[in-house]
Amino acid sequence: MRLLKAFSAGVLLLMTLQVKSQQTVQKKPDNPTKCTNIKEGKFLRANYPEAIWHMTIKDNVQTEYFNNGKDYIKSTLVFVDDCNYKSIVMEKSDKNDPVQIGDVFSNRVVATQDNLLKINTKIAGSEFNVVYIKIK
């Protein structure tokens, strides 16, 4: 019984140390939010290899690449202000992709932290958040 109590206390101590170490590594979001980071660059998504999905933005043109770059969706970006913009789908290579030419996505940069950008996207009654990693 003593061994079980000692083991339980040890596990509890290790869990507490792990939580504290994770908390000290996390940084605070940028204040103010660095919205202009979305205006140009190359972006990845967490847990998506570059071959599956990556995106470039240059001269108000956003191009998302899929399937090792064989497929793409190209959109024109219209900035309402530094943190809000619309992306209008202009071209796509995969006819089976549910995104249609002319679709308009309303986007807002919610938060930034170093090279991370959290974007809130709305289209046709749906809303979701995406985190991009800016690599260039």
C-alpha positions in Angstrom: 0.0 0.0 0.0 2.9 2.4 0.8 4.4 1.6 -2.5 1.2 2.5 -4.3 1.0 5.9 -2.4 4.6 6.7 -3.2 4.1 5.8 -6.8 1.0 8.0 -7.0 2.8 10.9 -5.4 5.7 10.5 -7.9 3.4 10.5 -10.9 1.5 13.6 -9.6 4.9 15.4 -9.1 6.0 14.5 -12.6 2.7 15.7 -14.1 3.0 19.0 -12.2 6.6 19.5 -13.5 5.5 18.7 -17.1 2.6 21.2 -17.0 4.9 24.0 -15.5 7.6 23.4 -18.1 5.0 23.6 -21.0 3.6 26.8 -19.6 7.0 28.5 -19.4 7.8 27.7 -23.1 4.6 29.3 -24.5 4.8 32.9 -25.6 2.2 35.5 -25.6 0.5 36.6 -28.8 1.8 39.7 -30.5 0.3 42.9 -29.2 -0.7 44.6 -31.4 -1.5 41.8 -33.9 0.9 41.9 -36.9 -1.9 41.7 -39.5 0.4 42.8 -42.4 2.3 39.4 -42.1 -0.5 37.9 -44.3 0.1 40.3 -47.2 3.0 38.4 -48.8 5.0 35.2 -48.3 4.9 31.5 -48.3 2.7 29.7 -45.7 2.3 26.2 -44.4 -0.3 24.7 -42.0 0.6 22.8 -38.8 0.5 19.0 -39.3 0.3 19.3 -43.1 3.5 18.4 -45.1 4.3 21.0 -47.7 3.6 18.4 -50.4 0.0 18.1 -49.2 -0.7 21.8 -48.9 1.1 25.1 -49.0 0.2 28.7 -50.0 1.9 31.7 -51.5 0.7 35.3 -51.5 2.2 38.0 -53.7 0.8 41.1 -55.3 -2.7 40.4 -53.8 -2.8 37.0 -55.4 -3.2 33.9 -53.1 -2.3 30.5 -54.6 -3.0 27.4 -52.6 -1.1 24.3 -53.9 -2.2 20.7 -53.3 -1.1 17.2 -54.4 2.6 18.0 -54.7 1.8 21.3 -56.5 -0.2 19.5 -59.3 -3.4 21.2 -58.2 -4.1 24.8 -57.2 -6.7 27.3 -56.3 -5.9 30.9 -57.2 -7.7 33.8 -55.5 -7.5 37.6 -55.7 -7.2 39.3 -52.3 -9.1 42.5 -51.5 -8.0 44.1 -48.2 -10.7 45.9 -46.3 -8.1 47.1 -43.8 -4.9 45.6 -42.4 -6.6 42.8 -40.6 -9.7 42.0 -42.8 -9.6 40.8 -46.3 -11.7 38.9 -48.8 -10.4 36.2 -51.1 -12.3 35.7 -54.4 -11.6 32.4 -56.2 -10.4 33.2 -59.8 -9.0 29.8 -61.0 -8.8 26.2 -59.9 -7.2 23.2 -61.5 -9.3 20.4 -59.9 -12.8 20.3 -61.3 -13.9 18.1 -58.4 -12.9 20.5 -55.7 -16.0 21.9 -53.9 -14.6 25.4 -54.1 -16.1 27.2 -57.0 -14.8 30.1 -59.2 -16.4 33.3 -57.8 -16.6 32.0 -54.2 -15.9 34.8 -51.7 -14.2 34.0 -48.4 -14.2 36.7 -45.7 -11.0 36.5 -43.6 -9.8 38.2 -40.5 -6.4 38.0 -38.9 -7.4 37.1 -35.3 -3.9 36.8 -33.7 -0.2 36.5 -34.6 2.8 35.2 -32.7 6.2 35.4 -34.4 5.7 33.5 -37.7 2.2 32.1 -36.7 -1.0 33.7 -38.0 -4.5 32.7 -36.8 -7.1 33.4 -39.5 -10.9 33.3 -39.0 -12.6 32.5 -42.3 -16.3 32.7 -43.2 -18.1 31.5 -46.3 -21.8 30.7 -46.9 -22.7 30.5 -43.3 -19.7 28.4 -42.3 -16.9 29.7 -40.1 -13.6 28.2 -39.1 -10.1 29.1 -37.8 -6.9 28.2 -39.5 -3.3 28.7 -38.2 -0.7 29.4 -40.9 3.0 29.2 -40.4 4.9 31.9 -42.4 8.1 30.4 -43.7 9.2 33.2 -46.1 
